[in-house]
Amino acid sequence: MKKQILGAAVFLTTISLTTTVQAANSEHVRQLLATKQCQNCDLSSAGLVMADLSGANLSGANLTGANLSRANLSGADLRGANLSGASLFGVNLSEAKFNGANLTGADLRNSYLANAELTGAYLNGANFQGAVGIPSQIASPEEFYALGVAEGQKGNQQQAISYFNQAIAIKPEYAGAYLARGVARYQILDRQGAFQDAQIAEKLFTSQSNTPGTQTAQAFIKELQTPVNEKVSAGSPSFVDFLGSLGSVLLQFFPF
């Protein structure tokens, strides 16, 4: 019986503590929305969808698991904040300060990151798919390439081209990125741009002794040199033979 009473007491105490924490969180949410000043606040799991938090001071705040989807955090101070597992889907993060922030596992898909400061931020497992303005220093050429391929497979060719541009800017000898950008340009009917990229890709693949890459680039060039209403000459492998699907041909050029 004593054990049952003790168990009940622990249960009631837990409920009481939980209620207190929830009340504190609610108060912090009200403070944030009213003043945009909430340093070191406990906003874990807070629902802040579409909130206007532009210029807000959230330095050191606990935003673990918070839902900030489509909120406006432009110019916000999030230095040292804990945003692990937070949803930042479609959020305006332009010029936001994330120095030293924890963004482990955060959902940053389709977010806008122009001029955001991410020096010293923890980004393991963060999802940047579809994000615009990703600072070049926080992603490798291969990661930008992967983002581009994913966007291309979804039909978002302009966004794919943007990612391939970033991969090439960091790694100018990245033959696969030139080929991929050429394919994306081909799909938006920019045959001249596609041809230029295919030629660069062929030269780079050849210099790197990458035979499959060279053959694929050459097939692509032949496709581009063939008039739109004609087929590649019989007996010659067409680009489609190498392509199969966009993913299969481009995924082989990941250098890892």
N, C-alpha and C positions, 0 to 999 in steps of 0.2 A: 504493500500500500504506500509506504513511504517513497518507494521508487516511482510509483505512479504519480504521487503528488509532486515529487521532485521533477519528473518528466514534464508534468503539466506546467509547473512553474517556469522551467526552462523554455517551454514552448511559448508561454505568454510573454516572457521576457523578450524572446526573439521577435515576436510580433510587435511588442512595444518599441524595441530598438529600430525595427524596420520602418515602423510608422514615423518615428522621429527623423530617421535619415531621409525618408521620402519627403517629409515636411520641409527639412532643411534644403533639399534639392529644389523643391518647388519655390522656396523663398529666393534661392539663388537664381532660378530661371526668371522670376519676376524682376529681380534686381537687374539682371542682364538686359532684359527687354526694355526696362524703363530707363536705364542709365547708360547701357553699353559699357559698363565698368564692372568687371567681375574677375579680378585677379585672384588666382588660387581658389576659385570656386569649385564646388563639387557639382558637376553637371553630368555625371555619369548616366548614360542611358536616357538623357533628356531628349524630348521631342522638339526640335527647332526647325522643322521643315519650312522652307521658304521665308525664314526670318530675315529681317533686314538688320544685319550686324556689321555693316560697313564701318570701318574704323574702330571697332570694339576692342577693348583691352581685355584679353583673355589669357594673358601670360600666366603660366603656371597652373592653369585650370585643368581639372580632371574631366575630360570629355570622352572617357572610355565608353565605346558602344553608343555614343550619342548619334541621333539621326538629324543631320544638318542638310539633307538633300535639297538642292536648288535654293539654298540660302545665299545671301549676299554677304561675303566676308572680305570684300575688297578692302585692302589697307588695314586689315585687322592685325592686332598684335597677339600672336599665338606662340611666342617664344617660350620654350620649356613646357608647353602644354602636353598633356597626355591624350592623344587622339587615336590610340590603338583600337582597331576594330570599328572605328567611327564611320558612318556613311556620309561621304562628301560628294555624292553623285550629283553632277551638274552644278556644282557650287562655283560662284565667282570668287576666285582666290587671287585675283590680280593684286600685286604689290603687298600681299599678306606676308607677315614675318613668321617663319616656322623654325628659326634658328634653334637647334637643340630640342625640337619637339619630337615626340614619339608618334610616328604614323604607321607603326607596324600593323600590317593587315588592314589598313584603312582602304575604303572604297573611294577612289578618286576618278572613277570613270566619268568621261564627258565634262570634267571640270575645266575651268579656265585659269591657267597658271602664269599668265604673262607677268614678268618681273617679280614673281614671288621669290622670297628669300628662303632657301632650304638648306643653307650651310649647317652642317652638323646634325641635320635631322635624321632620325632612324626610319628607314623606308622599307625594311624587309617585309616582303609579302604584300606591299601596297599595290593596288590595281590601278594603273594609269591608262587603261584602254580607252581610246577616244578622247583623252585629255588634250587640250590645246595649249601650246606655249610651255611644254615641259622643258625646264632648263637643261641644257646639254650636259652639264656637269653631273647630273644625278642619274643618268642612264648611259649604258654602253651602246656602241654602234649596233651590236647584236640585238639588244633590247629594243632599240628603235626599229630595227629591221623586222623583228617579230611583231611589233605593234602595227607596222605597215602591212605586213602580210595578212594579219587578222582583219584589218580594215578593208583591204582589197577583197578578201573573201566575202565580206559583207556588202560589197558594192560601193563602199565609200572611197572612191578612187582619189579624190582631192586630198582627203585626210591621209590616205596611204602615201601619196606623193610627198606630203609634208614630213611624214616620219622618215621616208627614205632620204629626203634632203638632209635631215638631221644626222642620219647614219653616215652619209657621205661627207658631211661637213667635218665630222669627227675623224673619219677614217677614209680619206680620199681614194685609197686603193681597194675599197670594198667592191669587188666586181659584182657580187650577187645583188648588192643594193642598186647598182646601175641597171642591171638586167630587170630587177623588180620594178624600178621606177619606169623603165621603158615599157614594160607590160602594162602598168597602170596608165601611162600616157596613151598607149595603143587603145586601151579600152575606152578612153574619152575622145578618141578619134584624132589625137595629136600624133600623127604618123611621123612628122619631121622630128619632133622631140624624142619619140620612141626610137627612131632610126639612129639618132645621135647617141642615145644611151646604149643601144645594142652594140654599136661600134666600139664604144669605150669599154663595155663589158667584155667583148671579144678580145681586145688587146690585153686587158688585165688578166683574164682567165688564161690566155696563152702564155703571158709572162710568168704566171704562177703555176704553169704546168698542170692546169686543171682541165683535163680533156673533156669530161662531161659538160663543164661549163662552157668551154669553147664551142663544142658541137651545138649546144642549146642556143648560144648567142648567134652562131652562124645560121642556124635554122630560122631564128627569129628575123635576122637580117634578110634572108631569102624571102620570107613571108612579106616583109615590108617592101621589098623591091618588086613584088608581084602586083600587077594592077588589081584593084579591088574586085573586079568582076571575073578575074581569072584564078585558076588554081595553080599551085606550085607544080612544076613539071613532073610528069610521071617518073617513078623510079627514084626520086629524091625524097628524103625524109622531110616532111613538113614540120612547121613549128608545132602544130597540133599533135603530131606524133610524140614530140618531146614533152609537150604541155600536159596532156591528159586532163589535169585540173590545175588551176592556178596554184593551189596549195602544194600539190605533189612536186611541181617543178621548182618552186621557190624555196620550199622547206629544205631541199637538199643542199642549199647554199649557206645554211647556218654553219659558221666555222667552229661549232662546238658540238 
